Amino acid sequence: MSQYAKKSIKILISCAGLGMGNASRISAIVESLETMASLNSQDIEISIFSWGAGYSFLRDFKEKYHLKFDLFEMDSYQFATVFKFLRKYFKNTFFLFKSVRNTKPDLIILDSDYHLLSYLFSPASRVYIGQAVDVVERAQNLKLQFKSYKDKINFFLREKLDSIFQYFISDVVFVPSFKQENAKCKKKIIKVPLIVRKDFLECKDQHINGSEVGCLLSGSEIEKDKFLSISSKKNYKVISPHSRDNFVISTAKELDQFDTLITQGGLSSISEAAARNIFLVIIPMTHHPEQYLNAIAVESLGLGVIAETKDLLDFDNFIDKIRKEKLNVEREKIDCSGAQKISSNILNLINSKSF
């Protein structure tokens, strides 16, 4: 008999839609949840609420991989004025509130706190998935000095305040991290490996990387033009989630053509490259200190190097230098099975009701 309970479990997921890192993590977890539940004859009903790029990612992912979850679109906040933002915010909050009330989920999974009032008073258990706890811990260990007041404010609002908030509104916080050992975590905080979709883990020890240099851009499209303008002059391939007419989901096969990948420092992009053993050149987004901290971690683990956009102007010499450095770097093996660890924990927690 399966170790998991046989009753149907209702799971509601609130997924941020500003970029695609959140949607990529959620899709990996849902994919793993559906697989594990099926293997254990566990019935689960998953409903995901998202907007913008996140919704587009999840819609295409559901169709491509024939997943069973239900997907609901909320109004996008992109390019909204203050008045429109507030109007959309309250509309989305009320929509999600009604959905929580009508669905009566057993578990709510969050990767954003945009619509707090929608689920705060629900009796359902809440699980949060976010990097903030780990980012704050690494910043403290490094005694990070911020380059500007804007960086300092962004770090406080996006990471420090988020980490506190996540802890108090959740029953469990799953924190994707480069390393889990010796983690000094509070009760409710569970550090897990980096999170990637299933295809990034398949045959990872047998595949051979190509010899090309490429660029994987953020789904948020922030500072995208910098990379596109240089790529047109230097003729290197750019993988952008947004093309002119449609939306593209990066795949392991697509990344495997590269031996070196330039990216902006988001954890999902780094995780995908690390899972495929691709050397990274990290150019963190301006005023995103969490991306700078990710870049420091990448360099310290031998997964890549930190750079600036201006380094790409002398492209051939820069890449030659990177490839020489790569030969002398001792690369640490990084676990990217976070989706599987989270899914297993969630099903065990549901069964034991030990939230």
FIGUDO-936287 format. One record per residue (C-alpha): residue number from 1; residue in one letter; z, y, x. Coordinates in steps of 0.5 Angstrom, whole numbers, plus 500, padded with zeros to 3 digits. Example, Ala and Ser with C-alpha at 12.3 -4.5 7.8 and 13.67 -1.06 7.14 Angstrom:
residues 2
(1 a (516 491 525)),
(2 s (514 498 527)),
end
This chain:
residues 355
(1 m (500 500 500)),
(2 s (498 507 502)),
(3 q (504 511 505)),
(4 y (502 517 501)),
(5 a (504 518 494)),
(6 k (498 516 489)),
(7 k (499 522 484)),
(8 s (493 527 484)),
(9 i (495 533 488)),
(10 k (493 540 487)),
(11 i (492 545 493)),
(12 l (490 552 492)),
(13 i (487 556 499)),
(14 s (487 563 500)),
(15 c (482 564 505)),
(16 a (481 571 508)),
(17 g (473 573 508)),
(18 l (473 579 513)),
(19 g (470 574 519)),
(20 m (469 567 520)),
(21 g (474 565 524)),
(22 n (479 564 518)),
(23 a (474 560 514)),
(24 s (472 556 520)),
(25 r (479 553 521)),
(26 i (480 552 513)),
(27 s (473 548 513)),
(28 a (476 544 518)),
(29 i (482 543 515)),
(30 v (479 541 508)),
(31 e (474 537 511)),
(32 s (480 533 515)),
(33 l (484 533 508)),
(34 e (479 530 504)),
(35 t (477 525 509)),
(36 m (485 523 510)),
(37 a (486 523 503)),
(38 s (480 518 501)),
(39 l (482 513 507)),
(40 n (489 513 504)),
(41 s (487 513 496)),
(42 q (490 519 495)),
(43 d (487 524 490)),
(44 i (487 531 492)),
(45 e (484 537 488)),
(46 i (482 543 493)),
(47 s (481 550 490)),
(48 i (479 555 495)),
(49 f (479 563 494)),
(50 s (475 567 499)),
(51 w (470 573 499)),
(52 g (465 576 504)),
(53 a (463 572 510)),
(54 g (468 567 509)),
(55 y (466 565 502)),
(56 s (459 565 505)),
(57 f (461 560 510)),
(58 l (465 556 506)),
(59 r (459 555 501)),
(60 d (454 553 506)),
(61 f (459 548 509)),
(62 k (461 545 502)),
(63 e (453 544 501)),
(64 k (451 542 508)),
(65 y (457 537 508)),
(66 h (457 535 501)),
(67 l (465 536 500)),
(68 k (468 536 494)),
(69 f (473 542 494)),
(70 d (472 548 489)),
(71 l (470 555 491)),
(72 f (471 561 488)),
(73 e (468 568 490)),
(74 m (472 574 490)),
(75 d (470 581 491)),
(76 s (468 583 498)),
(77 y (472 589 501)),
(78 q (466 590 506)),
(79 f (464 598 507)),
(80 a (469 600 501)),
(81 t (471 607 500)),
(82 v (479 607 499)),
(83 f (478 608 492)),
(84 k (474 602 491)),
(85 f (478 598 496)),
(86 l (484 599 492)),
(87 r (480 597 485)),
(88 k (478 591 488)),
(89 y (484 589 491)),
(90 f (488 589 485)),
(91 k (482 586 481)),
(92 n (482 580 486)),
(93 t (490 580 486)),
(94 f (490 579 479)),
(95 f (484 574 479)),
(96 l (488 570 484)),
(97 f (495 571 480)),
(98 k (491 568 474)),
(99 s (488 562 478)),
(100 v (495 560 481)),
(101 r (498 561 474)),
(102 n (493 556 471)),
(103 t (492 551 476)),
(104 k (499 550 477)),
(105 p (498 548 485)),
(106 d (503 543 488)),
(107 l (501 547 495)),
(108 i (499 553 497)),
(109 i (495 554 504)),
(110 l (494 561 506)),
(111 d (491 564 512)),
(112 s (492 571 510)),
(113 d (497 575 506)),
(114 y (492 580 503)),
(115 h (494 578 496)),
(116 l (501 577 497)),
(117 l (503 578 489)),
(118 s (499 573 487)),
(119 y (503 567 489)),
(120 l (509 570 492)),
(121 f (513 568 485)),
(122 s (509 561 484)),
(123 p (514 555 485)),
(124 a (509 551 489)),
(125 s (510 550 496)),
(126 r (507 555 501)),
(127 v (504 553 508)),
(128 y (501 558 513)),
(129 i (496 557 518)),
(130 g (496 563 523)),
(131 q (496 565 531)),
(132 a (500 571 530)),
(133 v (507 567 533)),
(134 d (503 564 539)),
(135 v (500 571 540)),
(136 v (507 575 540)),
(137 e (510 569 544)),
(138 r (504 570 550)),
(139 a (505 577 550)),
(140 q (512 577 551)),
(141 n (512 572 557)),
(142 l (506 576 560)),
(143 k (510 583 559)),
(144 l (503 585 556)),
(145 q (502 593 557)),
(146 f (498 596 552)),
(147 k (492 600 554)),
(148 s (492 605 548)),
(149 y (497 607 542)),
(150 k (491 604 538)),
(151 d (492 597 541)),
(152 k (500 598 541)),
(153 i (499 599 533)),
(154 n (494 594 532)),
(155 f (498 589 536)),
(156 f (504 591 532)),
(157 l (501 591 525)),
(158 r (496 585 526)),
(159 e (501 580 530)),
(160 k (508 582 531)),
(161 l (509 584 523)),
(162 d (504 578 521)),
(163 s (508 573 525)),
(164 i (515 576 521)),
(165 f (511 576 515)),
(166 q (508 569 515)),
(167 y (515 566 517)),
(168 f (519 569 511)),
(169 i (514 568 506)),
(170 s (512 560 508)),
(171 d (515 554 508)),
(172 v (512 552 514)),
(173 v (507 555 519)),
(174 f (502 552 523)),
(175 v (500 555 529)),
(176 p (494 553 533)),
(177 s (496 554 540)),
(178 f (493 553 547)),
(179 k (499 549 549)),
(180 q (504 546 545)),
(181 e (509 543 550)),
(182 n (516 547 551)),
(183 a (515 551 545)),
(184 k (521 555 543)),
(185 c (519 555 536)),
(186 k (524 556 530)),
(187 k (525 551 524)),
(188 k (519 552 520)),
(189 i (514 553 526)),
(190 i (510 548 528)),
(191 k (505 549 534)),
(192 v (499 545 533)),
(193 p (492 544 538)),
(194 l (486 548 537)),
(195 i (482 547 530)),
(196 v (475 545 530)),
(197 r (471 542 525)),
(198 k (469 534 526)),
(199 d (462 535 529)),
(200 f (465 539 535)),
(201 l (470 533 536)),
(202 e (465 527 536)),
(203 c (462 524 542)),
(204 k (465 530 546)),
(205 d (466 525 552)),
(206 q (459 523 552)),
(207 h (455 529 551)),
(208 i (452 533 557)),
(209 n (451 540 556)),
(210 g (445 544 557)),
(211 s (443 549 563)),
(212 e (442 555 559)),
(213 v (447 561 558)),
(214 g (448 564 551)),
(215 c (452 568 547)),
(216 l (456 566 541)),
(217 l (458 573 536)),
(218 s (464 574 532)),
(219 g (462 573 524)),
(220 s (465 580 523)),
(221 e (459 583 527)),
(222 i (464 588 530)),
(223 e (460 591 537)),
(224 k (455 586 535)),
(225 d (449 591 537)),
(226 k (452 591 544)),
(227 f (450 584 545)),
(228 l (444 584 542)),
(229 s (441 590 546)),
(230 i (443 587 552)),
(231 s (440 580 550)),
(232 s (433 583 548)),
(233 k (433 586 556)),
(234 k (436 580 559)),
(235 n (433 574 555)),
(236 y (439 570 553)),
(237 k (440 567 547)),
(238 v (445 569 542)),
(239 i (448 565 536)),
(240 s (450 570 531)),
(241 p (453 568 524)),
(242 h (449 573 521)),
(243 s (441 573 521)),
(244 r (436 578 518)),
(245 d (435 574 511)),
(246 n (441 568 511)),
(247 f (447 566 514)),
(248 v (448 561 520)),
(249 i (454 556 521)),
(250 s (454 554 528)),
(251 t (454 547 530)),
(252 a (456 542 536)),
(253 k (449 541 537)),
(254 e (447 548 538)),
(255 l (452 550 543)),
(256 d (451 543 547)),
(257 q (444 547 550)),
(258 f (449 552 554)),
(259 d (453 551 560)),
(260 t (456 558 560)),
(261 l (457 561 553)),
(262 i (459 569 552)),
(263 t (463 570 547)),
(264 q (468 576 544)),
(265 g (475 572 544)),
(266 g (476 570 537)),
(267 l (480 563 537)),
(268 s (475 559 533)),
(269 s (469 561 538)),
(270 i (473 559 544)),
(271 s (476 553 541)),
(272 e (469 550 539)),
(273 a (466 552 546)),
(274 a (473 548 549)),
(275 a (472 542 545)),
(276 r (464 542 548)),
(277 n (467 543 555)),
(278 i (463 549 555)),
(279 f (465 555 561)),
(280 l (466 561 557)),
(281 v (465 569 559)),
(282 i (470 572 554)),
(283 i (469 580 553)),
(284 p (474 582 548)),
(285 m (473 586 542)),
(286 t (476 593 543)),
(287 h (483 595 541)),
(288 h (484 587 539)),
(289 p (489 586 544)),
(290 e (490 578 541)),
(291 q (483 577 544)),
(292 y (485 580 550)),
(293 l (491 575 550)),
(294 n (486 569 548)),
(295 a (482 571 554)),
(296 i (488 571 559)),
(297 a (489 564 557)),
(298 v (482 562 557)),
(299 e (482 564 565)),
(300 s (489 561 566)),
(301 l (487 554 564)),
(302 g (480 554 568)),
(303 l (476 555 561)),
(304 g (472 561 563)),
(305 v (473 568 566)),
(306 i (474 575 563)),
(307 a (469 580 563)),
(308 e (466 587 560)),
(309 t (460 588 557)),
(310 k (457 593 563)),
(311 d (458 586 567)),
(312 l (452 583 563)),
(313 l (447 589 565)),
(314 d (446 586 572)),
(315 f (445 579 568)),
(316 d (442 575 574)),
(317 n (447 576 579)),
(318 f (453 576 574)),
(319 i (451 569 572)),
(320 d (450 566 579)),
(321 k (457 569 581)),
(322 i (460 566 574)),
(323 r (457 559 576)),
(324 k (459 559 583)),
(325 e (466 561 581)),
(326 k (466 555 575)),
(327 l (465 550 581)),
(328 n (471 552 584)),
(329 v (475 552 578)),
(330 e (480 547 576)),
(331 r (479 546 568)),
(332 e (485 543 564)),
(333 k (484 539 558)),
(334 i (485 542 552)),
(335 d (487 538 545)),
(336 c (482 541 539)),
(337 s (485 536 534)),
(338 g (489 541 530)),
(339 a (485 540 524)),
(340 q (487 533 524)),
(341 k (495 534 526)),
(342 i (495 539 520)),
(343 s (492 535 515)),
(344 s (497 529 517)),
(345 n (503 533 516)),
(346 i (501 536 510)),
(347 l (500 530 506)),
(348 n (506 527 509)),
(349 l (510 533 507)),
(350 i (507 533 500)),
(351 n (509 525 500)),
(352 s (516 526 502)),
(353 k (517 533 499)),
(354 s (521 535 505)),
(355 f (519 543 505)),
end
